Amino acid sequence: MGRQSITFTKKNDDWLKSQVDSDEFTSKSELINSLVRQARGQEVKVDWIRTKLIKGENSGFTSKNKEEILSLSKQMLENKL
């Protein structure tokens, strides 16, 4: 496991400390690793959405309304991730 040294603003450091103090996490390292995992997961979702948007833009027009498109997109997202 790689060891890193990073500097936080006072506001961010205070927030990190409060998360550890609330017993949500046992250390700042555990919290940072959790945040990185979340960011990586979001990146996967954003990439998936971007791909679908590009595919949609290239496919032309649809007769579905925005509610139908949103519902279908949510269903597809849940099944893919």
N, C-alpha and C positions, 0 to 999 in steps of 0.2 A: 504494500500500500504506500503510495507516494505521500510525502510530508510536504506541506506548503505553509508559507508564511504570508498572510494577507492582512491588510489594514482596512478598517471600517471607519466610517464617519461616526461621530459620537451617537447620533440618533440611531443609526443602524446597530451599533454595538449595544446600546441600551435595550433595543428591541430584542436582540439575540439573548442578552442576559435575562430579560424578563421571560422569554420562552423556556430557558433552562431552569430558572427559578420556579416556574409554575409546574415543574416536574413533567412537562410534556416531553422533554428530551433530557438525556443525562449529561450532554455536553454540547458545546457549540459545534464541534465536529459532526456529531450525529445530526444536528439540525441542518447544517450546511449540506451534508450528504442527502438528506431528505429533500431539501429545496432543489438540489441539482437533479435528483430523480424526477421530481415534479416537472421541472423545466424540460427535461428530455422527453417526458411523456407528452407534454404540450407540443413540443416540436414535431413529434410523430403525428399528432392530430392536425396541426397546421399544415404539414406537408401533404397529408391525405386530403384535406379540404382544398388546398391549392391545386392538387392534381385533378380533383373532381371539377373545380371551377374552370380550369383550362379545358378539360374534356367537354364540359357543358358549353363553354363559349365556342368551341370548335364544332359542336353538333348542331347548332342552329337554334330555332325557336321551339317553344313548347306551348301547349294549350293549358297546362296546369297553372293554377293560381299560386300566390306566394305561400299560403298556408299548406297547400298540398306539397309544394316543393320542400318547405321546411320540415314537414312531417316525414317525408320520404328520406330526406338527408339525415335526420336524426336516427331513423331506423337503420339506415345503411351504416352510419358511424358506429352505432352500438354493436352491430354485427361484425364490423371489421376490426375493432380494437379490443 
